[in-house]
Amino acid sequence: PEQSWGTGKDQNGSVISRTGAAGLWLAGQALLQRGSPFTSAPLLFCLQGYEGLVEGGENIKRANWLSVSNIIQLGGTIIGSARCKAFTTREGRLLAACNLVQHGITNLCVIGGDGSLTGANIFRTEWGGLLEELVKDGKITEEVAKKYCHLNIVGLVGSIDNDFCGTDMTIGTDSALHRIMEVIDAITTTAQSHQRTFVLEVMGRHCGYLALVSALASGADWLFIPEAPPEDGWEDFMCARLGETRSRGSRLNIIIIAEGAIDRNGKPISSSYVKDLVVQRLGFDTRVTVLGHVQRGGTPSAFDRVLSSKMGMEAVMALLEATPDTPACVVSLSGNQSVRLPLMECVQVTKEVQKAMDEKRFEEAIQLRGSAPGTRALPAAAVCADWCCLSPFRQTHFSLAILNVGAPAAGMNAAVRSAVRIGISQGHTVYVVNDGFEGLSKGQVHLSCLTAAGGRHRTLPKTSMEKIVENVRKFNIHGLLVVGGFEGGVQLVEARGQYEELCIVMCVIPATISNNVPGTDFSLGCDTAVNAAMEVSCDRIKQSASGTKRRVFIVETMGGYCGYLSTVTGIAVGADAAYVYEDPFTIHDLKANVEHLTEKMKTDIQRGLVLRNEKCHEHYTTEFLYNLYSSEGRGIFDCRINVLGHLQQGGAPTPFDRNYGTKLGVKAMLWMSEKLQEAYRKGRVFANSADSACVIGLRKKTVAFSPVTELKKVTDFEHRLPQEQWWLNLRLMLKMLANYQISLTEYISGKMEHVTRRTLSIEKGF
């Protein structure tokens, strides 16, 4: 730690130990790619996890740059994983310590769940004693023991259950949700065709995250999770609900159950029991589907690829900065930032969750999971089941309108659906507007039903402001929820001084694949767009290129002037370069990129991938890049062009966008209800303060409301960009993973934080 890692003087070795769920190889890739070009320290794979550490020999092998090439799109783990009983004993850990010392390893990156990480911490705690015992047995000398007297450990959490306290998301969870939603979408068509009820069992022995998010994202009728057992008599209640939905014309029912679901007495609730209950009481044609290990496999999602890369890079920095006094830490996700948490604090709280559940303290278990209990009951009931909308808590005098504005973005329907249902359950009159602001100007305003569809249009309100005001007055609209259209919201707020009718409560839910709206780190639709660019085009392009030697693909993405899609997709597919407007480049940079690819073609990786944002440069167009690369690479490689176009706007929404849209719709409607009460005076609503017209969005780790007037000050309207964009920090990692010799002096290391009940009580946006 006292020496510069750029001098080649560091003689400590590092090892990647793989002991967790699927989709974790990317963290190893980031670790390997960070170490190889910058230090002379050997990097080693430990095959088969702790078993490889104990057995040693060929299980600990040297890794190089090519060891992790062309694996980014693969599921599972290329270095293997295995349960190891021997490592749970001191004798086994003694063998592991001997093997590590023999290979000169004093830095250990462990990727796994709480059991694996607990074992790693025990190993670190015992390290000094283990070395003393090895010296006593004559297996190592005192000089060797002194040289390797300290073991640094950093953990990365790999678990599809998302059951580790302290991190918003664990590696593999998002990919598992993708598998689950693919199955649910397929089953839904079958259930509707045959008028069936389906009981889906998903993984989650002790944690119901997968089941809960799947239920929200699919509109399930009933949900069972271990942290929230149903009240006694739930059988009667559930069957009554299912029967009521069928009586209203629904042709399907979806029941989602986590494998660890229990009742209030701790008795397991099995999928077969639920199926038999529905058949016996209702006579519905019912089927059970157990997803099993399907959830662990398949291609990793874009979210998991980027998450793993960020965590892997942060793990390396944590190892390089570690001192003998630094506690073992876990690299975790906090909003969109990597942070470091003391390992045993996380493990301790995770164990307290299970203890609380064993003692039937379920509310406390949910709090320890990291969820604010006061915000759960209403959204869970109102969003997941149609029945609640028939019985509002109270009837109000408020009327709200919901409209979609701008280009299509996945997740819009989820936001509209949840907002309509929450609005109705709150007792409001809820309208949906067809064709955006143009539809509002034409009076295309309709009372909402349980399945809301509003249509969308790009027209801004300033072109027909008087007609919009007239219809706001006609339908007595007190609140306006705009899904999309930040600029339209600005124009409405600016017109308040001229039209008193616009002194109403307004909320904008950002929805654009470009992710260029101020006030939020993520817009609805951007996750789906990145996955579309990654899966449909870039992964398949790379596969195509693998059969053709020495070929470079130049791919153009959408996004306007915003380079989010190009940058994040570039990380997710392992691109060689990604050109964006926000990171200016010159002909000298293009020349360096061509030379870089020329050198790359001399290795075993004889294919290249270059991404270009559609408006990254006025003159360096996609065709220009194609001609440049083709000319300079003549005789070395050839080029192909792919323009993704509107492909990125289509397709089924990802679990992230469905869940995110659902949550934003709920939060927005609850916030509007509160603001309407505040602005209601003498029988009317009058809202003209700055905080009565806001953009809702995820900022770092919480959902926040930002006044439109404040966001206007930090927006570049000419290029439709926020003045500050968090994802630009990812550009450094993109270049590093593409093997460019760069300086990491600008890299901002994650801060060491602590895990307490107070930090866990903050309601997160994920």
PAFI-439523 format. One record per residue (C-alpha): residue number from 1; z negated, y, x. Coordinates in Angstrom, 1 decimal. Layout:
residues N
NUM/Z/Y/X
...
//
This chain:
residues 766
1/0.0/0.0/0.0
2/-0.6/2.3/2.9
3/3.0/1.8/4.3
4/6.2/3.2/2.9
5/8.1/0.5/1.0
6/11.4/2.0/2.2
7/10.7/1.2/5.9
8/10.8/-2.6/5.7
9/7.3/-2.9/7.2
10/5.7/-4.5/4.2
11/5.4/-8.3/5.0
12/3.7/-9.3/1.8
13/5.5/-11.6/-0.5
14/5.9/-11.5/-4.3
15/6.3/-14.4/-6.7
16/7.5/-14.5/-10.3
17/5.5/-17.0/-12.4
18/7.0/-17.9/-15.7
19/4.5/-19.3/-18.3
20/5.4/-17.8/-21.6
21/7.7/-17.8/-24.6
22/11.5/-17.4/-24.7
23/13.5/-14.5/-23.6
24/11.4/-13.4/-20.6
25/13.9/-13.9/-17.7
26/14.8/-10.2/-17.8
27/11.4/-9.2/-16.6
28/12.0/-11.4/-13.6
29/15.4/-9.8/-13.2
30/13.9/-6.3/-13.1
31/11.3/-7.4/-10.6
32/13.8/-9.0/-8.4
33/16.3/-6.2/-8.5
34/13.6/-3.6/-7.7
35/12.4/-5.5/-4.7
36/15.6/-6.8/-3.1
37/17.4/-3.6/-2.0
38/14.3/-1.7/-1.0
39/11.9/-4.0/0.9
40/12.1/-6.8/3.4
41/9.4/-8.7/1.5
42/10.5/-12.1/0.3
43/10.8/-12.5/-3.4
44/10.2/-16.0/-4.7
45/10.6/-17.9/-8.0
46/7.9/-20.2/-9.1
47/9.6/-22.9/-11.1
48/7.8/-24.4/-14.1
49/5.0/-21.8/-14.1
50/1.5/-22.7/-13.0
51/2.7/-26.3/-12.5
52/5.0/-25.1/-9.8
53/2.2/-23.1/-8.2
54/0.0/-26.2/-8.1
55/2.7/-28.7/-6.9
56/4.3/-26.3/-4.4
57/7.2/-27.6/-2.3
58/10.6/-27.0/-3.9
59/9.0/-25.4/-6.9
60/8.6/-22.2/-4.9
61/12.0/-21.0/-3.8
62/13.5/-17.9/-2.3
63/15.4/-15.6/-4.8
64/18.2/-13.2/-4.1
65/20.3/-10.7/-5.9
66/22.7/-13.3/-7.2
67/19.9/-15.5/-8.5
68/19.6/-13.3/-11.5
69/23.2/-12.3/-12.1
70/25.0/-13.0/-15.4
71/21.8/-14.2/-17.1
72/20.9/-11.2/-19.2
73/22.6/-12.6/-22.3
74/20.9/-16.0/-22.0
75/17.9/-17.1/-24.0
76/14.9/-19.1/-22.7
77/14.0/-18.9/-19.0
78/16.1/-19.9/-16.0
79/13.1/-20.7/-13.9
80/11.3/-22.9/-16.4
81/7.9/-23.1/-18.0
82/5.4/-25.8/-18.4
83/1.8/-26.2/-19.6
84/-0.5/-27.1/-16.6
85/-3.8/-28.8/-17.2
86/-4.4/-28.9/-13.4
87/-4.5/-25.1/-13.2
88/-7.4/-25.0/-15.6
89/-9.6/-26.7/-13.0
90/-10.8/-25.3/-9.7
91/-9.2/-28.1/-7.8
92/-5.8/-27.2/-9.3
93/-6.3/-23.5/-8.5
94/-7.3/-24.5/-4.9
95/-3.9/-26.2/-4.5
96/-2.1/-23.2/-5.9
97/-3.9/-20.8/-3.5
98/-3.0/-23.0/-0.6
99/0.7/-23.0/-1.6
100/0.7/-19.2/-2.1
101/-0.8/-18.6/1.3
102/1.7/-21.0/3.0
103/4.5/-18.9/1.5
104/2.8/-15.6/2.4
105/2.4/-14.6/-1.3
106/-0.2/-12.0/-2.2
107/1.6/-10.4/-5.2
108/1.8/-12.4/-8.4
109/3.7/-11.3/-11.6
110/2.7/-13.6/-14.5
111/4.7/-13.6/-17.7
112/3.0/-15.3/-20.6
113/0.5/-15.2/-23.4
114/-3.2/-14.5/-23.4
115/-4.0/-18.0/-22.0
116/-1.7/-17.6/-19.1
117/-2.9/-14.1/-18.3
118/-6.6/-15.2/-18.6
119/-5.9/-18.0/-16.1
120/-4.2/-15.4/-13.8
121/-7.3/-13.2/-13.8
122/-9.6/-16.2/-13.1
123/-7.4/-17.1/-10.2
124/-7.6/-13.6/-8.8
125/-11.4/-13.5/-9.3
126/-11.8/-16.8/-7.4
127/-9.3/-15.9/-4.7
128/-11.8/-15.1/-1.9
129/-13.8/-18.2/-2.6
130/-10.7/-20.4/-2.7
131/-9.6/-19.1/0.7
132/-13.1/-19.8/2.1
133/-12.9/-23.3/0.9
134/-9.4/-23.8/2.4
135/-10.7/-22.6/5.7
136/-13.7/-24.9/5.5
137/-11.3/-27.9/4.8
138/-9.2/-26.9/7.7
139/-6.1/-26.2/5.6
140/-5.8/-22.6/6.8
141/-7.2/-20.7/9.7
142/-9.6/-17.8/9.4
143/-6.9/-15.4/10.7
144/-4.6/-16.5/7.8
145/-7.4/-16.1/5.3
146/-8.1/-12.6/6.6
147/-4.4/-11.7/6.4
148/-4.1/-12.8/2.8
149/-7.6/-11.9/1.7
150/-6.5/-10.1/-1.5
151/-4.3/-11.2/-4.4
152/-2.6/-8.6/-6.6
153/-1.8/-9.6/-10.2
154/0.2/-7.9/-12.9
155/0.9/-9.5/-16.2
156/3.7/-9.2/-18.7
157/3.0/-10.3/-22.2
158/5.5/-12.9/-23.5
159/4.8/-14.1/-27.0
160/7.0/-14.2/-30.1
161/3.9/-13.9/-32.3
162/3.1/-10.3/-31.1
163/-0.5/-11.4/-31.0
164/-1.7/-9.7/-27.8
165/-4.0/-6.7/-28.4
166/-3.1/-3.5/-26.6
167/0.7/-3.6/-26.7
168/2.9/-2.5/-29.6
169/5.4/-5.2/-29.0
170/5.4/-8.3/-26.9
171/8.5/-9.7/-25.1
172/10.4/-12.1/-27.4
173/9.1/-10.8/-30.8
174/12.1/-8.8/-31.7
175/14.5/-11.6/-30.8
176/12.4/-14.0/-33.0
177/12.7/-11.6/-35.9
178/16.5/-11.5/-35.5
179/16.5/-15.3/-35.9
180/14.3/-15.2/-38.9
181/16.3/-12.5/-40.7
182/19.6/-14.4/-40.0
183/18.1/-17.4/-41.8
184/16.6/-15.3/-44.7
185/19.9/-13.5/-45.2
186/21.7/-16.8/-45.4
187/19.1/-18.4/-47.7
188/19.2/-15.4/-50.0
189/22.9/-16.0/-50.9
190/22.1/-19.7/-51.6
191/19.1/-18.8/-53.7
192/21.0/-16.3/-55.8
193/23.9/-18.7/-56.3
194/21.6/-21.6/-57.5
195/18.8/-19.5/-59.0
196/16.2/-21.0/-56.7
197/12.9/-20.2/-55.1
198/12.6/-20.6/-51.4
199/9.4/-21.0/-49.4
200/10.0/-20.1/-45.7
201/7.5/-21.0/-43.1
202/7.6/-19.0/-39.9
203/5.6/-19.2/-36.7
204/2.3/-17.5/-36.4
205/-0.7/-19.9/-36.0
206/-3.2/-17.1/-35.6
207/-1.1/-13.9/-36.1
208/1.0/-13.0/-39.2
209/3.2/-10.3/-37.6
210/6.5/-12.3/-37.9
211/5.8/-13.2/-41.5
212/4.7/-9.6/-42.4
213/7.7/-7.9/-40.9
214/10.1/-10.5/-42.3
215/8.6/-10.0/-45.8
216/9.0/-6.2/-45.6
217/12.5/-6.5/-44.2
218/13.7/-9.0/-46.8
219/11.9/-7.8/-49.9
220/10.0/-11.1/-50.3
221/8.0/-11.7/-53.5
222/4.9/-13.1/-51.8
223/3.4/-13.3/-48.4
224/0.7/-15.4/-46.7
225/-0.7/-14.4/-43.3
226/-3.9/-15.7/-41.6
227/-5.4/-12.2/-41.1
228/-5.3/-11.4/-44.9
229/-6.1/-14.5/-47.0
230/-5.4/-14.1/-50.7
231/-8.2/-13.6/-53.1
232/-9.6/-16.6/-55.1
233/-7.3/-17.4/-58.0
234/-4.2/-16.3/-56.1
235/-2.3/-19.3/-57.6
236/-2.4/-17.8/-61.1
237/-1.5/-14.3/-59.9
238/1.4/-15.4/-57.7
239/3.0/-17.6/-60.4
240/2.6/-14.8/-63.0
241/4.5/-12.4/-60.7
242/7.3/-14.9/-59.9
243/7.7/-15.6/-63.6
244/7.8/-11.9/-64.4
245/10.6/-11.2/-61.9
246/12.6/-14.1/-63.3
247/12.2/-12.9/-66.8
248/13.7/-9.5/-65.8
249/16.8/-11.2/-64.5
250/16.2/-11.9/-60.9
251/17.9/-15.1/-59.7
252/15.8/-15.7/-56.6
253/12.3/-15.7/-55.3
254/11.4/-15.6/-51.6
255/7.9/-16.6/-50.4
256/7.1/-16.2/-46.7
257/4.2/-18.0/-45.2
258/2.9/-18.0/-41.6
259/2.1/-21.4/-40.3
260/-1.5/-20.4/-39.8
261/-2.0/-19.1/-43.3
262/-5.5/-19.8/-44.8
263/-7.4/-19.0/-48.0
264/-10.7/-17.1/-48.1
265/-12.6/-20.3/-47.4
266/-10.6/-21.0/-44.3
267/-8.6/-23.8/-45.9
268/-5.0/-24.0/-44.7
269/-2.3/-23.0/-47.2
270/0.8/-25.1/-46.5
271/4.4/-24.5/-47.5
272/4.5/-27.8/-49.3
273/1.4/-26.9/-51.4
274/3.0/-23.6/-52.4
275/6.3/-25.3/-53.3
276/4.5/-28.0/-55.5
277/2.5/-25.2/-57.1
278/5.7/-23.3/-58.2
279/7.4/-26.5/-59.4
280/4.5/-27.7/-61.4
281/3.6/-24.4/-63.0
282/6.9/-22.7/-63.4
283/9.5/-25.5/-63.2
284/11.6/-23.5/-60.8
285/14.0/-25.2/-58.5
286/12.2/-24.7/-55.2
287/13.0/-25.5/-51.6
288/11.0/-25.3/-48.4
289/12.5/-24.2/-45.1
290/10.5/-24.5/-41.9
291/12.1/-22.4/-39.2
292/10.2/-24.0/-36.3
293/11.5/-23.5/-32.8
294/14.7/-21.9/-34.0
295/12.7/-18.7/-33.7
296/12.3/-19.1/-30.0
297/15.9/-19.6/-29.1
298/19.2/-17.7/-29.2
299/20.5/-14.6/-27.5
300/17.9/-12.0/-26.8
301/18.1/-8.8/-28.9
302/18.9/-5.4/-27.3
303/15.3/-4.3/-27.9
304/14.0/-7.3/-25.9
305/16.4/-6.8/-23.1
306/15.5/-3.1/-22.6
307/11.8/-3.8/-23.2
308/11.7/-6.6/-20.6
309/13.6/-4.5/-18.1
310/11.3/-1.6/-18.5
311/8.2/-3.8/-18.2
312/9.6/-5.7/-15.2
313/10.3/-2.5/-13.3
314/6.8/-1.1/-14.1
315/5.3/-4.4/-13.0
316/6.8/-4.0/-9.5
317/5.6/-0.4/-9.2
318/2.1/-1.6/-10.2
319/2.1/-4.3/-7.5
320/3.3/-1.8/-4.9
321/0.6/0.7/-5.8
322/-2.2/-1.8/-6.1
323/-5.2/-1.7/-3.8
324/-8.1/-4.2/-3.4
325/-10.0/-2.1/-5.9
326/-7.3/-2.0/-8.6
327/-8.1/-4.3/-11.5
328/-5.6/-6.9/-12.7
329/-3.5/-5.1/-15.3
330/-1.0/-5.9/-18.0
331/2.1/-3.8/-18.5
332/2.4/-2.9/-22.1
333/4.5/-0.9/-24.5
334/3.0/2.3/-26.1
335/5.6/3.8/-28.3
336/8.6/4.0/-26.0
337/6.6/4.2/-22.8
338/5.4/1.6/-20.4
339/1.6/1.7/-19.7
340/-0.9/-0.3/-17.7
341/-3.9/-1.8/-19.4
342/-6.8/-3.7/-17.8
343/-6.0/-7.3/-18.2
344/-9.4/-8.5/-19.3
345/-9.9/-5.7/-21.8
346/-6.8/-6.9/-23.6
347/-7.8/-10.5/-23.4
348/-11.3/-9.8/-24.6
349/-10.1/-7.9/-27.7
350/-7.6/-10.6/-28.4
351/-10.3/-13.2/-28.4
352/-12.5/-11.0/-30.7
353/-9.7/-11.1/-33.3
354/-9.9/-14.8/-33.5
355/-13.7/-14.8/-33.5
356/-13.6/-12.3/-36.4
357/-11.2/-14.5/-38.3
358/-13.3/-17.6/-37.7
359/-16.3/-15.7/-39.1
360/-14.2/-14.6/-42.1
361/-14.4/-10.9/-41.1
362/-10.8/-10.4/-42.0
363/-10.8/-6.6/-42.3
364/-12.2/-6.3/-38.8
365/-9.6/-8.7/-37.5
366/-6.8/-6.5/-38.9
367/-8.3/-3.4/-37.3
368/-8.5/-5.2/-34.0
369/-4.9/-6.2/-34.3
370/-4.1/-2.5/-34.2
371/-3.6/-1.4/-37.8
372/-5.1/1.3/-39.8
373/-6.5/-0.4/-42.9
374/-6.4/2.6/-45.2
375/-2.6/2.7/-45.1
376/-1.8/-0.9/-45.8
377/-2.6/-1.8/-49.4
378/-0.2/0.5/-51.3
379/2.9/0.1/-49.2
380/2.5/-3.7/-48.9
381/2.2/-4.1/-52.7
382/4.8/-1.5/-53.7
383/7.5/-2.4/-51.3
384/7.4/-6.2/-51.4
385/7.2/-6.7/-55.1
386/9.2/-5.3/-58.0
387/6.4/-5.8/-60.5
388/4.2/-3.0/-59.3
389/6.8/-0.4/-60.1
390/6.3/-1.1/-63.8
391/2.7/0.0/-63.8
392/2.3/3.3/-61.9
393/-1.3/4.3/-60.9
394/-0.9/7.6/-62.9
395/1.8/9.6/-64.4
396/2.5/13.0/-62.7
397/4.6/16.0/-63.6
398/6.7/15.9/-60.4
399/10.3/15.0/-60.1
400/11.8/14.0/-56.8
401/15.4/13.4/-55.7
402/16.7/11.2/-52.9
403/20.1/11.5/-51.3
404/21.9/10.1/-48.3
405/23.8/12.5/-46.0
406/26.1/11.9/-43.1
407/27.9/8.9/-41.7
408/26.6/5.4/-42.6
409/23.6/4.2/-40.6
410/21.9/0.8/-41.0
411/18.4/1.1/-42.5
412/19.3/3.8/-45.0
413/19.1/1.4/-47.9
414/15.7/0.2/-46.7
415/14.4/3.7/-46.6
416/15.8/4.6/-50.1
417/14.4/1.3/-51.5
418/10.9/1.8/-50.3
419/10.9/5.6/-51.2
420/12.0/4.9/-54.7
421/9.4/2.2/-55.3
422/6.5/4.2/-53.8
423/7.6/7.3/-55.8
424/7.6/5.3/-59.1
425/4.3/3.6/-58.3
426/2.9/7.1/-57.7
427/3.9/8.1/-61.2
428/6.7/10.5/-60.2
429/10.1/10.8/-61.9
430/12.5/9.7/-59.1
431/16.2/10.6/-59.1
432/18.9/9.2/-56.8
433/21.9/11.4/-56.0
434/25.4/10.0/-55.4
435/27.5/11.4/-52.5
436/24.9/13.5/-50.8
437/24.9/17.3/-51.1
438/28.4/17.3/-52.7
439/27.0/15.0/-55.4
440/24.0/17.2/-55.9
441/26.3/20.2/-56.4
442/28.3/18.3/-59.0
443/25.3/17.0/-60.9
444/25.6/13.4/-59.9
445/21.9/12.9/-60.4
446/20.6/9.7/-62.0
447/17.2/8.2/-62.8
448/16.5/5.6/-60.2
449/16.0/1.9/-60.9
450/14.3/-0.7/-58.8
451/17.5/-1.2/-56.7
452/18.5/2.3/-55.6
453/21.9/3.2/-54.2
454/22.8/6.8/-53.6
455/26.0/6.8/-51.6
456/26.5/9.3/-48.8
457/28.8/12.2/-47.8
458/29.2/14.5/-44.8
459/29.4/17.8/-46.8
460/26.7/20.4/-45.8
461/24.9/22.4/-48.5
462/26.1/25.8/-47.4
463/29.5/25.2/-48.9
464/28.1/24.9/-52.4
465/24.6/26.3/-52.2
466/24.7/28.0/-55.6
467/25.7/24.9/-57.5
468/23.1/22.9/-55.6
469/20.4/25.4/-56.7
470/21.7/25.3/-60.2
471/21.2/21.5/-60.4
472/17.8/21.7/-58.7
473/16.8/24.0/-61.5
474/18.5/21.9/-64.2
475/16.8/18.6/-63.2
476/13.5/20.4/-62.4
477/13.4/18.9/-58.9
478/10.2/19.5/-57.1
479/10.8/17.5/-54.0
480/13.9/16.5/-52.0
481/14.1/13.5/-49.7
482/17.1/13.6/-47.4
483/18.0/10.4/-45.6
484/20.2/11.6/-42.7
485/21.4/15.2/-42.6
486/19.0/17.2/-40.3
487/21.4/20.1/-40.3
488/21.6/20.1/-44.1
489/17.8/20.4/-44.2
490/17.9/23.4/-41.9
491/20.4/25.2/-44.2
492/18.3/24.5/-47.3
493/15.1/25.9/-45.6
494/17.0/29.0/-44.4
495/18.2/29.6/-48.0
496/14.6/29.7/-49.4
497/14.5/33.5/-49.0
498/17.5/33.9/-51.3
499/16.8/31.1/-53.8
500/13.3/30.6/-55.1
501/14.4/27.2/-56.5
502/14.6/25.8/-53.0
503/10.9/26.5/-52.4
504/10.2/22.9/-53.0
505/8.9/20.1/-50.7
506/11.5/18.7/-48.4
507/11.5/15.8/-46.0
508/14.3/14.5/-43.8
509/14.5/10.9/-42.6
510/16.7/10.9/-39.5
511/19.5/8.4/-39.9
512/22.3/8.3/-37.3
513/23.6/5.7/-34.8
514/23.8/8.5/-32.2
515/20.0/9.0/-32.1
516/20.5/12.7/-31.6
517/18.0/14.2/-34.1
518/15.1/16.3/-32.8
519/11.6/15.3/-33.8
520/11.9/11.6/-33.4
521/12.4/9.1/-30.6
522/14.5/6.8/-32.8
523/16.8/7.4/-35.7
524/17.6/4.9/-38.4
525/20.6/2.9/-37.4
526/20.6/3.3/-33.6
527/19.0/-0.1/-33.0
528/21.6/-1.8/-35.1
529/24.4/0.2/-33.3
530/23.1/-0.9/-29.9
531/23.0/-4.5/-30.9
532/26.5/-4.3/-32.4
533/27.9/-2.8/-29.2
534/26.0/-5.4/-27.2
535/26.7/-8.5/-29.2
536/30.1/-8.1/-30.6
537/31.7/-6.4/-27.7
538/30.0/-6.2/-24.4
539/28.5/-9.8/-24.3
540/31.8/-11.2/-25.4
541/33.8/-9.1/-23.0
542/31.6/-10.4/-20.1
543/32.2/-13.9/-21.3
544/35.9/-13.3/-21.4
545/35.8/-11.8/-18.0
546/34.0/-14.8/-16.6
547/37.2/-16.8/-17.0
548/39.3/-14.2/-15.3
549/38.6/-13.3/-11.7
550/38.2/-9.7/-10.5
551/38.5/-7.7/-13.8
552/36.8/-4.5/-14.8
553/36.3/-3.6/-18.5
554/36.0/0.1/-19.6
555/34.3/0.3/-23.0
556/34.1/3.5/-25.0
557/31.1/3.9/-27.3
558/30.4/6.4/-30.1
559/27.6/8.9/-30.2
560/29.3/12.3/-30.0
561/27.8/14.2/-27.1
562/24.7/12.0/-27.1
563/24.7/9.3/-24.5
564/21.9/7.2/-26.0
565/24.2/4.3/-27.1
566/26.0/4.1/-23.8
567/22.8/4.2/-21.7
568/20.8/1.7/-23.7
569/23.7/-0.6/-24.3
570/24.4/-0.4/-20.5
571/20.9/-1.7/-19.7
572/21.1/-4.4/-22.4
573/24.4/-5.8/-21.0
574/23.9/-5.2/-17.3
575/26.7/-2.6/-17.0
576/27.8/-1.2/-13.6
577/28.0/2.4/-14.9
578/27.5/4.4/-18.0
579/29.0/7.9/-18.2
580/27.2/10.4/-20.6
581/27.4/14.1/-21.3
582/23.7/14.7/-20.4
583/24.1/13.3/-16.9
584/27.0/15.3/-15.4
585/29.3/13.5/-13.1
586/32.1/14.5/-10.8
587/35.2/12.9/-9.2
588/33.0/12.1/-6.2
589/30.7/10.0/-8.5
590/33.7/8.2/-10.0
591/35.0/7.5/-6.4
592/31.6/6.0/-5.5
593/31.6/3.8/-8.6
594/35.1/2.5/-7.8
595/33.9/1.7/-4.2
596/30.8/0.0/-5.6
597/32.9/-2.2/-7.8
598/35.3/-3.0/-5.0
599/32.4/-4.2/-2.9
600/31.0/-6.2/-5.9
601/34.3/-8.1/-6.2
602/33.7/-9.5/-2.7
603/30.7/-11.4/-4.0
604/30.5/-14.2/-6.5
605/30.2/-11.7/-9.4
606/33.9/-10.9/-9.9
607/33.7/-8.8/-13.0
608/32.7/-5.3/-13.9
609/31.7/-3.4/-17.0
610/31.8/0.4/-17.3
611/30.6/2.2/-20.5
612/31.8/5.7/-21.4
613/30.3/7.8/-24.2
614/33.1/9.3/-26.3
615/32.4/12.9/-25.4
616/30.9/12.6/-22.0
617/33.6/14.7/-20.3
618/36.4/16.9/-21.6
619/38.9/15.8/-19.0
620/37.6/12.4/-17.7
621/38.7/10.6/-20.8
622/38.7/6.8/-21.3
623/42.4/6.7/-20.5
624/41.8/8.7/-17.3
625/39.1/6.3/-16.2
626/41.4/3.4/-16.9
627/44.2/4.9/-14.8
628/41.8/5.8/-12.0
629/40.1/2.4/-11.8
630/43.4/0.6/-12.1
631/45.0/2.7/-9.4
632/42.1/2.6/-6.9
633/41.4/-1.1/-7.6
634/45.0/-2.2/-7.3
635/45.1/-5.5/-5.4
636/41.4/-6.0/-5.8
637/40.7/-6.0/-9.5
638/42.6/-5.1/-12.8
639/41.3/-3.2/-15.8
640/41.1/-3.5/-19.5
641/40.1/-0.9/-22.2
642/38.0/-1.5/-25.3
643/37.2/1.3/-27.8
644/34.3/0.1/-30.1
645/34.8/2.8/-32.7
646/33.2/2.4/-36.1
647/32.3/-1.2/-35.4
648/28.9/0.2/-34.3
649/28.2/1.6/-37.8
650/28.7/-1.6/-39.7
651/27.0/-5.0/-39.9
652/23.6/-6.1/-41.3
653/20.7/-3.9/-40.2
654/18.5/-5.3/-37.5
655/14.8/-6.2/-38.3
656/13.8/-3.0/-36.4
657/15.9/-0.8/-38.6
658/14.8/-2.6/-41.8
659/11.2/-2.4/-40.9
660/11.5/1.2/-39.5
661/13.4/2.4/-42.6
662/10.9/0.8/-44.9
663/8.0/2.4/-43.2
664/9.6/5.9/-43.0
665/10.5/5.7/-46.7
666/6.9/4.8/-47.6
667/5.4/7.5/-45.3
668/7.8/10.2/-46.4
669/7.1/9.6/-50.1
670/3.3/9.5/-49.6
671/3.5/12.8/-47.6
672/5.6/14.4/-50.2
673/3.2/13.4/-52.9
674/0.4/15.0/-51.0
675/2.4/18.2/-50.4
676/3.3/18.5/-54.0
677/-0.3/18.4/-55.0
678/-1.1/21.2/-52.5
679/1.8/23.3/-53.7
680/1.2/22.9/-57.5
681/-0.2/26.1/-58.9
682/-0.2/27.4/-62.5
683/2.1/24.6/-63.8
684/4.7/24.9/-61.1
685/5.5/23.9/-57.5
686/6.0/26.7/-55.0
687/6.3/25.6/-51.4
688/7.7/27.9/-48.7
689/5.4/27.3/-45.7
690/6.9/25.8/-42.6
691/5.0/22.6/-43.0
692/6.5/21.9/-46.5
693/9.9/21.0/-45.0
694/9.6/18.4/-42.2
695/11.5/15.8/-40.3
696/9.6/12.4/-40.2
697/10.0/10.3/-37.1
698/8.5/8.1/-34.5
699/7.1/10.3/-31.6
700/5.7/8.1/-28.8
701/3.6/5.7/-30.7
702/2.9/7.3/-34.1
703/4.9/8.4/-37.1
704/4.7/12.3/-37.2
705/6.0/15.1/-39.4
706/7.7/18.0/-37.6
707/8.6/21.3/-39.4
708/12.3/21.8/-39.6
709/11.9/25.4/-38.5
710/10.2/24.4/-35.3
711/12.8/21.7/-34.5
712/15.6/24.2/-35.0
713/14.3/26.1/-31.9
714/14.7/23.0/-29.7
715/18.1/22.0/-30.9
716/21.5/22.5/-29.3
717/23.6/22.8/-32.5
718/26.9/23.2/-30.6
719/26.6/19.8/-29.1
720/24.2/18.4/-31.8
721/21.6/17.4/-29.3
722/17.8/17.9/-28.9
723/17.0/19.9/-25.8
724/14.8/17.1/-24.5
725/15.6/13.4/-24.8
726/13.2/10.8/-23.6
727/15.8/8.1/-23.0
728/17.3/10.0/-20.0
729/14.4/8.5/-18.0
730/16.1/5.1/-18.5
731/19.1/6.3/-16.4
732/17.3/5.6/-13.2
733/16.6/2.0/-14.2
734/20.2/1.6/-15.3
735/21.5/2.6/-11.8
736/18.9/0.5/-10.0
737/19.7/-2.7/-11.9
738/23.4/-2.1/-11.1
739/22.5/-2.3/-7.4
740/23.1/1.3/-6.5
741/21.0/2.5/-3.5
742/18.9/5.2/-5.2
743/15.6/6.9/-4.6
744/12.7/6.2/-7.0
745/10.8/9.4/-6.1
746/11.5/10.6/-9.7
747/10.2/7.4/-11.3
748/7.1/8.2/-13.4
749/4.7/5.3/-13.1
750/2.8/4.2/-16.2
751/-0.7/5.5/-16.6
752/-3.7/3.1/-16.6
753/-5.2/3.3/-20.1
754/-8.0/1.4/-21.8
755/-8.2/-0.8/-24.9
756/-10.9/0.2/-27.3
757/-11.4/0.0/-31.1
758/-10.6/3.7/-31.3
759/-7.2/3.3/-29.6
760/-6.4/0.3/-31.7
761/-7.2/2.1/-34.9
762/-4.3/4.6/-34.4
763/-1.6/3.5/-36.7
764/1.5/2.7/-34.7
765/5.1/3.4/-35.7
766/6.4/-0.1/-34.9
//
